[in-house]
Amino acid sequence: MIPILAFSILAALVSARQEILTDGLGGPFALGPAPQRIISLAPNITEILFELGLGSRTIGVTRYCDYPPEALAKEKIGGMVDPNLEKIESLKPDLIIGFRGNPLRVLTRLRSLRFPVFVLNLGSSLEGLFQTIEMVGRVSRAEGSAQKLVARLKSDYDAVRLALKDISRRPKAFLSVYGQGLWTCGQGSYLDDLLSQAGGVNIAGRIKRRWLQLNREQLIHENPEVIIIMAKDERRFSQAAESFRTDPRLKDVRAVKDNNIHWLDENIAGRFGPRLIGALDAVARMLHPEKFEDRR
């Protein structure tokens, strides 16, 4: 359905001589005047919009969009996978920005209703973050703000890379996503790239799956030197850390034995948005504290 609809839209746009972009799903998008009524279909997109100074023009967000705090006051359109189409229609948006994870059927329906939908699918590396911000800036006609934000983030990114340029070794790390079992990130996930950029080796990085559950035997075999627990708050982190410390089967895992277990804020690292560079800095300090002794 999308290809037929996309071609018909494309033909109309070409005849009107508008500049056409292609989004992450291959759909055409016509650049027009700066949109005044924007809906975000993902928390990271909401964060980017507010960072670009477009909070006042953002009229609808998901129920998971809680940052910045001002986003909580916006109209809720449902979740990422279950947005309310009737609510979206009632808000009369002139731009809808989606992210991978939004159901194809929902995006298809929104396009069939002739809403200007742009979907981003660049979330596999930190470099993709900069491209994502630039693209949000382009479709929202806030290119200048996007360039400034990317420049600031790249400056912070380069500072971390500079601090790590002379590292002699890369510690093996296990990133545990809080929840049931040993959920973690594998090859092709942006968190795998983050661990690498922070000067570590992801023990699940050779597994060709973005997200997976490691078993206890694999964890013991890989014997990570550092365990990083991604949790929403310190209480959840403390519970998870204690479960590692008190499991007799893990007593010889180096990170457990050395109590080298750290908290990474899930609200920051779990979203492919501007705060992710801060998460990179935090993880780099966990893995290589000696490189940041003289830095704030």
Secondary structure, 3 states (H helix, E strand, C coil): CHHHHHHHHHHHHHHCCCCEEECCCCCEEECCCCCCCEEECCHHHHHHHHHCCCHHHEEEECCCCCCCHHHHHCEECECCCCECHHHHHHHCCCEEEEECCCCHHHHHHHHHCCCCEEEECCCCCHHHHHHHHHHHHHHCCCHHHHHHHHHHHHHHHHHHHHHCCCCCCCCEEEEEECCCCEEEECCCCHHHHHHHHCCCEECCCCCCCCEEEECHHHHHHHCCCEEEEEECCHHHHHHHHHHHHHCHHHCCCHHHHCCCEEEEEHHHHCCCCCCHHHHHHHHHHHHCHHHHCCCC
